[in-house]
Amino acid sequence: MGFASNLVHHPRKLWLRRALFQVHLWLGVLLSLYVIVIGFSGSVLVWEDELQARAFRGQTYDAAHTLPASQIVKTVANAYPKEPLYYLMWPQENAPVYTAYLHTENKGQHIVRLNATTGEIVPIRSGFIDWMHDLHIYLLMGQTGFIVNCVMGIGLLVLSISGLVLWWPGLRAWARGFYVNLRAGWKRINFDAHNAIGIWTLLIVSWWGFTAIAFLLPAQVMKAVSVISPVKAMRQPDVPKPQHVGDAVSLQTIADRSNQLNPSAFLSGVSLPDAPGQNYVAYMDSPTPGDFSHRFIHTFAADGQLLSTWHYGEKQSLGDWILWLVYPLHFGTLWGTWVKVIWSALGMSLPVLSITGLLMYWNRYLGKRWKKLQH
């Protein structure tokens, strides 16, 4: 019987399947804790806006009486002289405070929130959501954790691909892999649950694995996508170097010039230069505040010269669509409550897959070894 026939009718006879089983098994064991943590934290972060809104109760947003950014920068600098400000978010309806991101002395991140009207530092009770955000993206380890996270996310993609091969039971029994036989014993129910959840969530889990590559190697992913379809509007423009740079301008000047460029958009935040002479980057959300999927991204020289503008979110090709979907399909926060409910449930499927997989390993191997050790 040939390879193709075995693949269709008797996949368990294939050596390739047996090899992939070992890859899937040991990679699943190694990544089990990571998969549980990343799935649970992702499910929580789907509701980040709602959770932060509860933390912001008592703070009001009054656009007419919002303090200028220069005063906020001064307050932060006086309160934390050894922690440089690298990003400032402007207040909006669902987050009515200035949010300042500072670099700590150990290269970590410190988030400070200030009343938009008085400039006072406010003790917002959002420590849990900030911690969960740090856990999901940086694994609580800063930039090193981000790299580790992305590498493990690629492992999740390998698990998905190998899992698809292992899921295929053969042509006669293919439908059995889509449901759980609740009349069977618990071991069979656990096996069916792992198979059924794995196949129903295959596409989104594979996408999450793909986005890990996109986050870690954006330039390389863009080149790969361009082979399928040219990337046009979603390609970040080259930022020219200014021929000569004058006196440095304030953050408030950058904010004012950004608002002049896009009066109908909303200034979401500005990334400050890491060192004297480097550039500012301003993010103008369009059409809705907080909608990171459509924005104008302006790069300014230190003296306020506009160097480039990127209308992030424009899509002129399939390649543009693929790159644009990286963030919306990863986070699931842009299309309303029902999508959030679905994405939150999908996120929790990862811990369930990990736990059912570990139980299968126990049933097949560890449990038997444990019994032998007891005798």
Order of alpha helices (4+ residues) and beta strands (2+ residues): alpha-alpha-alpha-alpha-alpha-beta-beta-beta-alpha-alpha-alpha-alpha-alpha-alpha-beta-beta-beta-beta-alpha-alpha-alpha-alpha
